[in-house]
């Protein structure tokens, strides 16, 4: 959806808990306006060229917004349901033709700049303005999902588009894909601009932690010029490489006790062209081969014991690991940890923190909050130099996790 001033209305999908990161990113990187979000989606308008939009790191997929309408309640009668969809979802045909025109221009920009968009000949692009083929991909939740599955809605919406707009359905190789999201609160229609998600990183040969989560952690690191950054359990190096993209002058040290993981990290570092800035060491996180107060940032995805086994019981090892992180971190430095809900409760017992923040308490496992509250006054903190700055709850797909951010103050 484009405006008379040349700005374009986009939206991106985002993992649960990542919406705030994406909102901040579009505002600062794109000077976006009309920013708003719903669970899993962030809407914005900007004048930036498409190359800048493609640099968003916290987004999953990028869409051109076709329309955002009030929630739709469909009657059980199929004929009446099709009529409601035609009015609510399809809406004004001129809106659709204008959006497809903008989409075609953006595709030409992608092709001309060597982007990831699907290549088309110019005559095919011009033809698509008048006679586009389409495929519908609908996701629904809430009350509407109890009466209609996605396949039924795809068919109903497709028939409405065909009748109202005269577009021809093509399930194999359509000109455009129409994405529809229906819930009790929202109705969103958009057209994806890329076949591949923005979250797919071309500079990663092996995947580990989801790249958007890794970037979010890097964005919380308070990276300064020539910062020295340590990941004491780096795995395949995803977090360090995301941080390296954000800090061209930084120095990054990755440690892991598993040779197989380090081998993949070496390949990722080479694929990203960061061999001169990322040093990889095989070592234990409980015996870090660095001097005290030698790094500016410690960032780490603490193993949950689900996908990868670290060979130790993390609930037992965490105090020793945390002690090493605190030791090598300089005063004023930043500590960023990704923790399971269980480890988040444990680390709160270990680190003295400001418990007045209601959001921080809401993020905890509710079953553990009462016990934890009772222990605050009786347990003396071992890690008094670490001051909690923020917590962010994010989804890893099959489970949730918490990103904790601390600063190290001079111990008194």
C-alpha positions as CSV (number, residue, x, y, z in Angstrom):
1,X,0.0,0.0,0.0
2,X,1.7,3.2,-1.2
3,X,0.9,6.8,-0.4
4,X,0.8,9.9,-2.5
5,X,4.1,11.0,-1.0
6,X,5.8,7.9,-2.2
7,X,6.0,6.1,1.1
8,X,5.0,2.5,1.3
9,X,3.1,0.6,4.0
10,X,4.7,-2.7,5.0
11,X,4.4,-5.3,7.7
12,X,6.7,-7.9,9.0
13,X,6.0,-11.1,11.0
14,X,8.0,-11.6,14.2
15,X,8.4,-14.3,16.7
16,X,6.5,-14.0,20.0
17,X,8.3,-11.5,22.2
18,X,10.2,-10.0,19.3
19,X,7.7,-7.3,18.4
20,X,9.3,-4.7,20.6
21,X,12.7,-5.3,19.1
22,X,11.3,-5.0,15.6
23,X,9.3,-1.8,16.4
24,X,12.5,-0.2,17.7
25,X,14.5,-1.3,14.7
26,X,12.1,0.1,12.1
27,X,11.9,3.4,13.9
28,X,15.7,3.8,14.2
29,X,16.9,2.2,11.0
30,X,14.1,3.3,8.6
31,X,12.7,6.4,10.3
32,X,9.3,4.6,10.0
33,X,6.0,6.2,10.8
34,X,2.5,4.8,11.5
35,X,4.1,2.1,13.5
36,X,1.9,-0.3,15.3
37,X,1.9,-3.9,16.3
38,X,-0.3,-6.9,17.0
39,X,0.9,-10.2,18.3
40,X,3.3,-11.6,15.7
41,X,3.1,-8.6,13.3
42,X,4.6,-5.1,13.1
43,X,3.1,-2.5,10.7
44,X,5.0,0.6,9.5
45,X,5.3,3.1,6.7
46,X,8.6,4.4,5.4
47,X,10.3,6.2,2.5
48,X,13.4,4.1,2.7
49,X,14.5,2.2,-0.3
50,X,13.9,-1.5,-0.3
51,X,17.5,-2.4,0.2
52,X,17.3,-0.7,3.7
53,X,14.1,-2.5,4.5
54,X,15.8,-5.9,3.7
55,X,18.4,-5.2,6.4
56,X,15.9,-5.7,9.2
57,X,17.3,-8.3,11.5
58,X,14.5,-9.0,14.0
59,X,11.8,-9.7,11.4
60,X,10.8,-13.1,10.0
61,X,9.1,-12.3,6.7
62,X,8.4,-9.0,4.9
63,X,5.0,-8.1,3.3
64,X,3.5,-5.3,1.4
65,X,0.3,-4.4,3.3
66,X,-2.8,-4.7,1.2
67,X,-5.4,-4.0,3.8
68,X,-5.9,-4.2,7.6
69,X,-9.6,-4.5,8.5
70,X,-11.7,-5.0,11.7
71,X,-12.1,-8.6,12.8
72,X,-14.4,-10.7,10.6
73,X,-17.2,-12.9,11.9
74,X,-18.2,-15.4,9.2
75,X,-21.8,-16.8,9.1
76,X,-22.0,-20.6,8.8
77,X,-23.9,-20.5,5.5
78,X,-21.2,-20.7,2.7
79,X,-22.9,-18.3,0.4
80,X,-23.3,-15.7,3.1
81,X,-19.7,-16.3,4.3
82,X,-18.4,-15.7,0.7
83,X,-20.4,-12.4,0.7
84,X,-18.9,-11.2,4.0
85,X,-15.4,-12.1,2.8
86,X,-16.0,-10.2,-0.5
87,X,-17.0,-7.1,1.5
88,X,-14.5,-7.3,4.4
89,X,-11.4,-9.0,3.0
90,X,-11.5,-8.2,-0.7
91,X,-13.0,-4.7,-0.2
92,X,-12.2,-2.1,-2.8
93,X,-10.8,-3.5,-6.2
94,X,-8.8,-0.2,-6.7
95,X,-6.9,-0.9,-3.5
96,X,-5.8,-4.3,-4.9
97,X,-4.7,-2.9,-8.3
98,X,-2.8,-0.1,-6.6
99,X,-1.0,-2.5,-4.2
100,X,-0.1,-4.9,-7.1
101,X,1.3,-1.9,-9.0
102,X,3.5,-1.0,-6.0
103,X,4.5,-4.7,-5.6
104,X,5.6,-4.9,-9.2
105,X,7.7,-1.8,-8.9
106,X,9.4,-3.2,-5.8
107,X,10.0,-6.5,-7.6
108,X,11.7,-4.5,-10.4
109,X,13.9,-2.8,-7.7
110,X,14.8,-6.1,-6.3
111,X,15.8,-7.5,-9.6
112,X,17.7,-4.5,-10.6
113,X,19.7,-4.5,-7.4
114,X,20.4,-8.2,-7.4
115,X,18.0,-8.9,-4.6
116,X,16.4,-12.1,-3.7
117,X,13.1,-11.4,-5.4
118,X,11.8,-13.7,-8.2
119,X,13.2,-12.7,-11.6
120,X,10.6,-11.8,-14.2
121,X,10.9,-10.3,-17.7
122,X,9.6,-6.7,-18.0
123,X,6.7,-7.7,-20.3
124,X,5.6,-10.3,-17.7
125,X,5.6,-7.6,-15.0
126,X,3.5,-5.3,-17.1
127,X,1.0,-8.1,-17.8
128,X,0.8,-8.9,-14.1
129,X,-0.7,-5.5,-13.4
130,X,-3.8,-6.2,-15.4
131,X,-4.1,-10.0,-15.2
132,X,-2.3,-11.3,-12.1
133,X,-2.5,-14.9,-11.1
134,X,-2.8,-15.6,-7.4
135,X,-2.7,-18.2,-4.7
136,X,-4.2,-17.7,-1.2
137,X,-2.5,-18.7,2.0
138,X,-4.7,-18.2,5.0
139,X,-4.0,-18.6,8.7
140,X,-6.7,-18.3,11.3
141,X,-7.2,-18.6,15.0
142,X,-9.9,-18.1,17.6
143,X,-13.6,-18.5,17.0
144,X,-13.3,-18.5,13.2
145,X,-10.8,-21.4,13.3
146,X,-13.4,-23.6,15.1
147,X,-15.8,-23.3,12.1
148,X,-13.4,-23.1,9.2
149,X,-10.0,-24.7,8.5
150,X,-7.3,-23.0,6.4
151,X,-8.1,-25.0,3.2
152,X,-11.8,-24.0,3.3
153,X,-10.9,-20.4,3.9
154,X,-8.4,-20.5,1.1
155,X,-11.1,-21.7,-1.3
156,X,-13.7,-19.2,-0.1
157,X,-11.3,-16.2,-0.3
158,X,-10.0,-17.4,-3.7
159,X,-13.5,-17.6,-5.1
160,X,-14.2,-14.1,-3.8
161,X,-11.0,-12.6,-5.4
162,X,-11.7,-14.3,-8.7
163,X,-15.3,-13.0,-8.8
164,X,-14.6,-9.5,-7.5
165,X,-11.3,-8.8,-9.2
166,X,-11.2,-11.1,-12.1
167,X,-7.8,-12.6,-11.1
168,X,-7.1,-16.2,-12.1
169,X,-6.1,-18.8,-9.4
170,X,-2.7,-20.6,-10.0
171,X,-1.6,-22.9,-7.2
172,X,1.7,-23.8,-8.8
173,X,3.4,-20.6,-10.0
174,X,1.2,-17.6,-9.2
175,X,2.2,-14.0,-9.9
176,X,1.4,-13.0,-6.4
177,X,0.6,-14.9,-3.2
178,X,-2.2,-13.4,-1.1
179,X,-1.5,-13.9,2.6
180,X,-4.5,-13.6,4.9
181,X,-4.5,-13.6,8.7
182,X,-7.8,-13.9,10.5
183,X,-8.3,-13.9,14.3
184,X,-10.9,-12.7,16.8
185,X,-9.2,-9.3,16.8
186,X,-7.6,-8.8,13.4
187,X,-7.9,-9.2,9.7
188,X,-4.7,-8.6,7.8
189,X,-4.1,-9.1,4.1
190,X,-0.7,-8.8,2.5
191,X,1.6,-9.8,-0.4
192,X,5.1,-11.2,0.5
193,X,8.0,-9.5,-1.2
194,X,10.5,-12.3,-1.0
195,X,10.4,-16.0,-1.3
196,X,12.9,-16.5,1.5
197,X,12.4,-15.1,5.0
198,X,14.4,-12.1,6.2
199,X,15.5,-14.3,9.1
200,X,17.5,-16.6,6.7
201,X,21.1,-15.3,6.9
202,X,23.2,-15.8,3.8
203,X,26.4,-15.6,6.0
204,X,25.5,-18.7,8.1
205,X,26.4,-22.1,6.8
206,X,25.2,-23.9,9.9
207,X,22.2,-22.8,12.0
208,X,22.1,-22.8,15.7
209,X,20.1,-20.4,17.8
210,X,17.4,-18.6,15.7
211,X,19.1,-15.7,14.0
212,X,16.5,-13.1,15.1
213,X,16.9,-14.1,18.8
214,X,20.7,-14.0,18.4
215,X,20.4,-10.5,16.9
216,X,18.1,-9.3,19.7
217,X,20.7,-10.5,22.2
218,X,23.5,-8.7,20.3
219,X,21.4,-5.5,20.2
220,X,21.2,-5.6,24.0
221,X,25.0,-5.8,24.4
222,X,25.6,-2.0,24.4
223,X,28.4,-2.5,21.8
224,X,30.9,0.4,21.7
225,X,33.8,1.0,19.3
226,X,36.4,-1.7,19.6
227,X,34.3,-3.6,22.2
228,X,35.7,-7.0,23.2
229,X,32.9,-9.6,23.3
230,X,33.0,-13.1,24.8
231,X,30.6,-15.9,24.2
232,X,31.8,-18.7,26.6
233,X,29.4,-21.3,25.1
234,X,29.3,-20.1,21.5
235,X,28.1,-23.3,19.8
236,X,28.2,-22.6,16.0
237,X,28.9,-18.9,16.7
238,X,25.5,-17.4,15.7
239,X,25.4,-14.7,18.4
240,X,28.9,-13.6,17.8
241,X,28.3,-13.3,14.0
242,X,25.1,-11.3,14.6
243,X,27.1,-9.0,16.9
244,X,29.9,-8.7,14.4
245,X,27.4,-7.4,11.8
246,X,26.4,-4.6,14.2
247,X,29.9,-3.6,15.4
248,X,32.5,-3.4,12.6
249,X,35.3,-2.5,14.9
250,X,34.6,-5.0,17.7
251,X,36.7,-8.1,18.6
252,X,34.9,-11.3,19.3
253,X,35.9,-14.4,21.2
254,X,34.0,-17.7,21.1
255,X,34.6,-20.6,23.4
256,X,33.1,-24.1,23.5
257,X,34.1,-27.4,25.0
258,X,32.6,-29.4,22.0
259,X,35.0,-29.8,19.1
260,X,32.2,-30.6,16.7
261,X,30.4,-27.4,17.5
262,X,33.6,-25.4,17.2
263,X,34.3,-26.9,13.8
264,X,30.9,-25.7,12.6
265,X,31.6,-22.3,14.1
266,X,34.9,-22.1,12.2
267,X,32.9,-22.7,9.0
268,X,30.4,-20.1,9.8
269,X,33.1,-17.5,10.6
270,X,34.7,-18.3,7.3
271,X,31.4,-18.1,5.4
272,X,30.8,-14.7,7.0
273,X,34.3,-13.4,6.2
274,X,35.0,-12.6,9.8
275,X,38.2,-14.7,10.4
276,X,40.2,-11.6,11.4
277,X,37.7,-10.5,14.0
278,X,36.4,-13.7,15.6
279,X,38.7,-15.9,17.7
280,X,37.5,-19.4,18.5
281,X,38.9,-21.4,21.5
282,X,38.2,-24.9,22.7
283,X,37.8,-24.4,26.5
284,X,35.4,-24.9,29.4
285,X,33.1,-22.1,30.4
286,X,33.9,-23.0,34.0
287,X,37.6,-22.3,33.5
288,X,37.8,-19.3,31.1
289,X,41.4,-18.8,29.8
290,X,41.1,-15.0,30.1
291,X,42.3,-12.6,32.8
292,X,40.0,-10.8,35.1
293,X,38.1,-7.7,33.8
294,X,39.4,-8.3,30.3
295,X,36.2,-8.1,28.2
296,X,33.5,-5.5,27.7
297,X,30.6,-7.8,27.0
298,X,29.7,-11.4,27.8
299,X,26.8,-12.9,25.8
300,X,25.6,-16.4,26.0
301,X,22.8,-18.8,25.1
302,X,23.0,-21.0,28.2
303,X,22.2,-24.6,27.1
304,X,18.7,-25.9,28.0
305,X,19.7,-29.5,27.6
306,X,17.0,-30.0,24.9
307,X,18.7,-29.7,21.5
308,X,22.3,-29.9,22.6
309,X,23.7,-31.5,25.7
310,X,26.5,-29.6,27.5
311,X,27.6,-32.7,29.5
312,X,26.8,-31.1,32.9
313,X,23.8,-30.4,35.0
314,X,23.2,-26.7,34.3
315,X,21.3,-26.1,37.6
316,X,24.5,-27.3,39.4
317,X,27.0,-25.7,37.1
318,X,25.3,-22.3,36.7
319,X,26.8,-20.6,39.8
320,X,30.3,-21.6,38.7
321,X,29.7,-20.5,35.1
322,X,28.2,-17.2,36.3
323,X,31.2,-16.6,38.6
324,X,33.6,-16.9,35.6
325,X,31.4,-14.5,33.5
326,X,31.5,-12.0,36.4
327,X,35.3,-12.4,36.8
328,X,36.2,-11.7,33.2
329,X,33.7,-8.9,32.7
330,X,35.1,-5.4,33.4
331,X,33.3,-2.9,35.6
332,X,30.6,-1.2,33.6
333,X,30.5,-4.1,31.2
334,X,27.3,-5.9,29.9
335,X,26.1,-9.4,30.5
336,X,23.4,-10.8,28.2
337,X,22.0,-14.3,28.9
338,X,19.4,-16.5,27.2
339,X,17.9,-18.7,29.9
340,X,15.2,-21.3,30.2
341,X,12.3,-20.5,32.5
342,X,13.8,-22.8,35.1
343,X,17.3,-21.3,34.9
344,X,15.8,-17.8,35.0
345,X,14.2,-18.6,38.4
346,X,17.5,-20.0,39.6
347,X,19.6,-17.1,38.5
348,X,17.3,-14.7,40.2
349,X,18.1,-16.4,43.5
350,X,21.8,-16.1,42.7
351,X,21.8,-12.4,41.6
352,X,20.5,-9.6,43.7
353,X,18.1,-7.7,41.5
354,X,15.4,-5.0,41.7
355,X,12.2,-6.9,42.4
356,X,10.0,-3.8,42.2
357,X,9.6,-4.2,38.4
358,X,6.2,-5.9,37.9
359,X,7.1,-7.0,34.4
360,X,10.2,-8.8,35.6
361,X,8.1,-10.8,38.1
362,X,5.4,-11.5,35.5
363,X,8.0,-13.1,33.2
364,X,9.0,-15.6,35.8
365,X,7.5,-19.1,36.2
366,X,4.4,-18.3,38.3
367,X,4.8,-21.6,40.2
368,X,8.2,-20.5,41.4
369,X,7.5,-16.8,42.2
370,X,6.2,-17.3,45.8
371,X,9.1,-19.5,46.8
372,X,11.6,-17.1,45.2
373,X,10.0,-14.1,47.0
374,X,10.5,-15.8,50.3
375,X,14.1,-16.5,49.7
376,X,15.1,-12.9,48.8
377,X,15.4,-11.7,52.3
378,X,17.1,-14.8,53.6
379,X,19.7,-15.4,50.9
380,X,22.7,-13.2,50.6
381,X,23.6,-12.6,46.9
382,X,26.9,-14.1,45.7
383,X,27.0,-11.9,42.6
384,X,26.4,-8.5,44.1
385,X,28.2,-6.7,41.3
386,X,25.7,-7.7,38.6
387,X,22.7,-5.3,38.3
388,X,19.6,-6.4,36.3
389,X,18.7,-4.0,33.5
390,X,16.0,-5.8,31.6
391,X,14.2,-9.1,30.8
392,X,12.6,-10.1,27.6
393,X,10.5,-13.2,27.1
394,X,10.8,-14.7,23.7
395,X,9.6,-17.8,21.9
396,X,12.0,-20.5,20.7
397,X,9.2,-22.4,19.0
398,X,8.7,-25.4,21.2
399,X,9.4,-23.5,24.4
400,X,9.8,-20.0,25.8
401,X,13.0,-18.4,27.1
402,X,14.1,-15.2,28.8
403,X,16.8,-12.8,27.8
404,X,18.4,-11.3,30.9
405,X,20.6,-8.2,30.6
406,X,22.9,-7.1,33.4
407,X,25.6,-4.5,33.9
408,X,28.6,-5.0,36.2
409,X,29.1,-2.3,38.8
410,X,32.1,-2.0,41.1
411,X,31.6,-4.4,44.0
412,X,31.4,-2.6,47.3
